[in-house]
Amino acid sequence: MAVKKASKKAGKKTTTRKRRGVKLTPTELSAPELLVSEPPAALVAILERVQADGGAVLGTYREPLGGHHLALVSLPIESVGPTPFQRDVSDAHVRKLTHAMDKTRRFLDPLIVVQRAQGYETPNGNHRLTALRELGSKAVIGLLVPEAEVAYQILALNIEKAHNLREKAIEVMRMYRSLSELSEHGEAHYELEFEESSLVSLGFAYAKRGRLAGGTYNPALRKVDQWIPGPLSKAISERERRADLILQFDDAVNDAVAKLKSKGLSSPYLKSFVVARVNPLRFIKGDLPSFDELLATMTARALKMNVEKVGAGDLAKAVGYAEEE
């Protein structure tokens, strides 16, 4: 009986999940059909430049999902740099990568690269590139993507080190500034690149104040911050204004925290407590307020907070709610 059950289980067909929100219909290219023996003319010009730049074309192929052409190339390491809008390098992460490469004596994770007027840029491999330089490598292996706009899809592409919220927001802000000079598209067009609207506002706020409790503020902000219509070049001033509202709220929160500390209350979650205390969203059943209305309400409440009515027990209750958010 046990044998029959095992054989029935072994013959069961496997199914794949269809993730919510996924719209892609992949190509029906088989494995042999992915090989490209004769690249299209547009790709030929790109590959000729690789060779002229002192690199080599190791292979060309089509990726299986969208059928886009890609090339595996080797490039002189001095010709490759990071995109200017990505996060700063973490020395601890570079040290970890350097030791791993030193131990394995192998570089097995090619960078994604795009061609620029001068040289090449990687949107997802600055840590690996830095580690290779520290190890003295003369060349780097990369997947060359002909479509240069892929460089802006950094949050989706970056696989080597998870972003925290501050890093995400700053990268989004840098991409926003760069794209505002190049594109007439609006924010919604770059939803993949920017991920969510509140990251844009927080990014502009972080640019003005590096030490900001963005992780504490974002659960509320993301519910009311919407994509701004119109081209980025015109919407950027509104993002600057929203960033100023966040900083005004941050000032009010810091003031309330200082009052709580002067009363003798001490906790690493004081900011979370203040934000939970002044946030009206959990009590609203209908339409949510606008971004401006929410920030005005929360800022006013923080400034008027009566710390004399706050006890140690109140901290635990509010922090629990804030962490659920």
C-alpha positions as CSV (number, residue, x, y, z in Angstrom):
1,M,0.0,0.0,0.0
2,A,2.8,2.4,0.9
3,V,4.4,1.7,-2.5
4,K,1.2,2.6,-4.4
5,K,0.9,5.9,-2.5
6,A,4.4,6.9,-3.2
7,S,4.0,6.2,-6.9
8,K,0.8,8.2,-7.1
9,K,2.5,11.1,-5.4
10,A,5.5,10.9,-7.7
11,G,3.2,11.1,-10.8
12,K,1.3,14.2,-9.6
13,K,1.6,17.1,-12.0
14,T,3.3,20.2,-10.6
15,T,1.6,23.6,-10.9
16,T,3.1,27.1,-10.8
17,R,1.6,30.1,-8.9
18,K,0.3,33.1,-10.8
19,R,1.3,36.0,-8.6
20,R,-1.2,38.8,-8.1
21,G,-0.4,41.9,-10.2
22,V,1.9,40.0,-12.6
23,K,0.9,40.8,-16.2
24,L,3.7,39.4,-18.2
25,T,3.0,36.8,-20.9
26,P,6.4,35.2,-21.6
27,T,7.7,34.3,-25.0
28,E,7.5,30.7,-26.1
29,L,11.2,30.6,-27.0
30,S,12.7,27.2,-26.3
31,A,16.2,26.9,-24.8
32,P,18.0,26.4,-28.2
33,E,16.1,29.4,-29.7
34,L,17.6,31.8,-27.1
35,L,21.0,31.6,-28.8
36,V,21.6,34.5,-31.2
37,S,23.9,33.7,-34.1
38,E,23.3,36.9,-36.1
39,P,22.6,39.9,-33.8
40,P,20.2,42.6,-35.2
41,A,21.8,45.7,-36.7
42,A,21.1,47.9,-33.6
43,L,22.9,45.4,-31.4
44,V,25.8,45.0,-33.8
45,A,26.7,48.7,-33.4
46,I,26.7,48.4,-29.6
47,L,28.9,45.3,-29.8
48,E,31.4,46.9,-32.1
49,R,31.8,49.7,-29.6
50,V,32.5,47.1,-26.9
51,Q,35.4,45.9,-28.9
52,A,36.6,49.4,-29.7
53,D,36.5,50.2,-26.0
54,G,39.0,47.4,-25.3
55,G,36.4,44.8,-24.3
56,A,35.2,41.5,-25.9
57,V,31.8,40.0,-26.7
58,L,31.5,36.6,-25.0
59,G,28.1,35.8,-26.3
60,T,24.7,37.1,-27.4
61,Y,21.3,35.7,-26.6
62,R,17.6,36.6,-26.0
63,E,16.3,36.4,-22.5
64,P,13.3,34.0,-22.2
65,L,10.6,36.3,-20.8
66,G,10.4,39.3,-23.1
67,G,12.7,38.0,-25.9
68,H,15.0,41.0,-25.5
69,H,18.6,40.8,-26.9
70,L,21.4,40.8,-24.4
71,A,25.2,40.3,-24.6
72,L,27.6,38.8,-22.2
73,V,30.7,41.0,-22.4
74,S,34.1,41.6,-20.7
75,L,35.1,45.2,-20.2
76,P,38.2,47.0,-18.9
77,I,37.3,47.7,-15.3
78,E,38.3,51.4,-15.6
79,S,35.6,51.9,-18.2
80,V,32.8,50.9,-15.8
81,G,31.3,53.0,-13.1
82,P,28.1,53.1,-11.0
83,T,25.0,55.1,-12.1
84,P,25.2,58.5,-10.4
85,F,21.9,58.1,-8.6
86,Q,22.4,54.9,-6.7
87,R,23.1,54.5,-3.0
88,D,26.6,55.1,-1.5
89,V,28.9,52.1,-1.1
90,S,28.8,50.2,2.2
91,D,32.3,49.5,3.3
92,A,31.1,46.5,5.4
93,H,29.4,44.9,2.4
94,V,32.4,45.5,0.2
95,R,34.6,43.8,2.8
96,K,32.3,40.8,2.9
97,L,32.3,40.5,-0.9
98,T,36.1,40.9,-1.1
99,H,36.6,38.1,1.4
100,A,34.1,35.9,-0.4
101,M,35.8,36.4,-3.8
102,D,39.2,35.9,-2.2
103,K,38.1,32.6,-0.7
104,T,36.4,31.2,-3.9
105,R,38.9,32.9,-6.3
106,R,36.0,33.4,-8.6
107,F,33.7,36.2,-9.9
108,L,30.4,34.5,-10.7
109,D,27.8,37.2,-10.6
110,P,28.0,39.5,-13.7
111,L,27.0,43.1,-13.4
112,I,24.2,44.6,-15.5
113,V,25.7,47.3,-17.6
114,V,24.5,49.9,-20.1
115,Q,26.5,52.0,-22.5
116,R,26.8,55.8,-22.0
117,A,28.4,58.5,-24.2
118,Q,31.6,57.9,-22.1
119,G,32.1,54.4,-20.9
120,Y,29.6,52.1,-19.1
121,E,27.4,52.3,-16.0
122,T,26.1,49.6,-13.7
123,P,22.8,50.2,-11.9
124,N,23.1,47.1,-9.6
125,G,26.7,46.2,-9.1
126,N,28.6,49.0,-7.4
127,H,29.6,46.9,-4.4
128,R,30.9,44.0,-6.6
129,L,32.7,46.5,-8.9
130,T,34.4,48.1,-5.8
131,A,35.4,44.7,-4.5
132,L,36.9,43.7,-7.9
133,R,38.9,46.9,-7.9
134,E,40.2,46.3,-4.4
135,L,41.3,42.8,-5.5
136,G,43.2,44.2,-8.4
137,S,41.0,42.8,-11.3
138,K,41.7,44.4,-14.7
139,A,38.4,43.4,-16.2
140,V,34.8,42.9,-15.3
141,I,32.1,40.6,-16.7
142,G,28.7,42.2,-17.5
143,L,25.3,41.6,-19.0
144,L,25.1,44.5,-21.5
145,V,21.5,45.7,-21.9
146,P,21.0,47.8,-25.1
147,E,18.1,49.8,-23.6
148,A,19.8,52.4,-21.5
149,E,16.6,53.2,-19.6
150,V,16.9,49.9,-17.7
151,A,19.6,51.7,-15.6
152,Y,16.8,53.6,-13.8
153,Q,15.1,50.3,-12.7
154,I,17.6,50.1,-9.9
155,L,15.3,49.1,-7.1
156,A,14.0,46.2,-9.1
157,L,17.4,45.2,-10.3
158,N,19.5,45.4,-7.2
159,I,20.1,41.9,-5.7
160,E,23.4,42.2,-3.9
161,K,22.3,44.0,-0.7
162,A,18.8,44.7,0.6
163,H,17.9,48.4,0.7
164,N,16.7,50.0,3.9
165,L,14.0,52.7,3.5
166,R,16.5,55.6,3.7
167,E,18.6,54.1,0.9
168,K,15.6,53.5,-1.2
169,A,14.2,57.0,-0.8
170,I,17.6,58.7,-1.5
171,E,18.0,56.6,-4.7
172,V,14.5,57.4,-5.8
173,M,15.2,61.1,-5.3
174,R,18.4,60.9,-7.3
175,M,16.7,59.1,-10.1
176,Y,13.9,61.6,-10.0
177,R,16.3,64.5,-10.4
178,S,18.1,62.8,-13.3
179,L,14.9,61.8,-15.1
180,S,13.4,65.3,-14.7
181,E,16.1,66.6,-17.0
182,L,15.7,63.9,-19.6
183,S,12.0,62.9,-19.7
184,E,8.6,64.5,-20.3
185,H,6.9,61.6,-18.7
186,G,5.0,61.9,-15.4
187,E,5.6,60.1,-12.1
188,A,3.1,57.3,-12.7
189,H,5.1,56.3,-15.8
190,Y,8.0,55.5,-13.5
191,E,6.1,53.5,-10.9
192,L,8.4,50.5,-11.3
193,E,11.5,52.7,-10.9
194,F,10.1,54.8,-7.9
195,E,8.2,51.9,-6.3
196,E,5.8,54.1,-4.3
197,S,4.9,57.8,-4.1
198,S,5.9,58.4,-0.5
199,L,9.5,57.3,-1.2
200,V,9.8,60.3,-3.5
201,S,8.7,62.8,-0.9
202,L,10.9,61.1,1.8
203,G,13.8,61.1,-0.6
204,F,13.6,64.9,-1.0
205,A,13.3,65.2,2.7
206,Y,16.3,63.0,3.4
207,A,18.3,65.2,1.0
208,K,17.7,68.2,3.2
209,R,18.0,66.3,6.5
210,G,20.0,63.1,6.6
211,R,18.9,62.0,10.1
212,L,15.1,61.6,9.6
213,A,12.8,59.0,11.1
214,G,11.4,58.1,7.7
215,G,10.7,54.5,8.7
216,T,8.4,55.8,11.5
217,Y,6.6,58.3,9.2
218,N,6.2,56.2,6.1
219,P,3.3,54.0,7.2
220,A,1.1,57.1,7.4
221,L,2.6,58.9,4.4
222,R,2.2,56.0,2.0
223,K,-1.6,56.0,2.6
224,V,-2.1,59.6,1.4
225,D,0.9,60.4,-0.9
226,Q,-0.2,60.0,-4.5
227,W,1.6,60.3,-7.9
228,I,1.6,64.0,-9.0
229,P,0.3,64.6,-12.6
230,G,2.4,66.3,-15.2
231,P,6.0,66.0,-16.2
232,L,8.7,65.4,-13.6
233,S,10.3,68.8,-14.4
234,K,7.2,70.5,-13.1
235,A,6.2,68.1,-10.4
236,I,9.7,68.4,-8.7
237,S,8.8,71.7,-7.0
238,E,5.7,70.0,-5.4
239,R,8.0,67.2,-4.2
240,E,10.3,69.8,-2.6
241,R,7.3,71.4,-0.9
242,R,6.0,68.1,0.4
243,A,9.5,67.4,1.8
244,D,9.4,70.7,3.7
245,L,6.1,69.6,5.2
246,I,7.7,66.3,6.4
247,L,10.5,68.3,7.9
248,Q,8.1,70.6,9.7
249,F,6.4,67.5,11.1
250,D,9.8,66.0,12.1
251,D,10.6,69.2,14.0
252,A,7.3,68.9,15.9
253,V,7.9,65.2,16.7
254,N,11.4,66.0,17.9
255,D,10.0,68.8,20.1
256,A,7.5,66.4,21.6
257,V,10.2,63.7,22.2
258,A,12.3,66.3,24.0
259,K,9.4,67.1,26.3
260,L,8.8,63.4,27.1
261,K,12.5,63.0,27.9
262,S,12.5,66.0,30.2
263,K,9.7,64.3,32.1
264,G,11.9,61.3,32.7
265,L,10.5,59.0,30.1
266,S,13.1,57.0,28.2
267,S,12.6,54.6,25.3
268,P,14.1,54.0,21.9
269,Y,10.5,54.1,20.6
270,L,9.6,57.7,21.7
271,K,9.2,58.9,18.1
272,S,7.0,55.9,17.3
273,F,4.9,56.7,20.3
274,V,4.5,60.4,19.3
275,V,3.6,59.5,15.7
276,A,1.1,56.8,16.8
277,R,-0.5,59.3,19.2
278,V,-1.0,62.1,16.7
279,N,-1.9,59.9,13.7
280,P,-5.7,60.1,13.0
281,L,-5.8,57.5,10.1
282,R,-6.7,54.5,12.2
283,F,-9.9,56.2,13.3
284,I,-11.0,57.3,9.8
285,K,-13.6,55.0,8.2
286,G,-14.3,56.9,5.0
287,D,-12.2,58.9,2.6
288,L,-8.7,59.6,3.7
289,P,-7.4,63.2,4.1
290,S,-5.0,64.7,1.5
291,F,-1.2,64.7,2.1
292,D,-1.4,68.4,3.2
293,E,-4.3,67.8,5.5
294,L,-2.7,64.8,7.2
295,L,0.7,66.6,7.8
296,A,-1.1,69.7,9.1
297,T,-3.1,67.7,11.5
298,M,-0.3,65.5,12.8
299,T,2.1,68.5,13.1
300,A,-0.4,70.5,15.1
301,R,-1.2,67.6,17.4
302,A,2.5,66.9,18.0
303,L,3.2,70.6,18.9
304,K,0.2,70.6,21.3
305,M,0.9,67.2,22.9
306,N,0.3,67.3,26.7
307,V,3.2,65.2,28.0
308,E,1.9,65.5,31.5
309,K,-0.9,63.0,30.7
310,V,1.6,60.5,29.3
311,G,2.8,57.6,31.4
312,A,5.1,54.6,30.9
313,G,2.1,52.3,30.2
314,D,1.0,54.5,27.3
315,L,4.3,54.0,25.6
316,A,3.9,50.2,25.3
317,K,0.3,50.5,23.9
318,A,1.2,53.0,21.2
319,V,4.4,51.4,20.2
320,G,2.6,48.1,19.7
321,Y,0.3,49.8,17.3
322,A,3.0,51.7,15.4
323,E,5.0,48.4,14.9
324,E,1.9,46.7,13.4
325,E,1.6,49.6,10.9
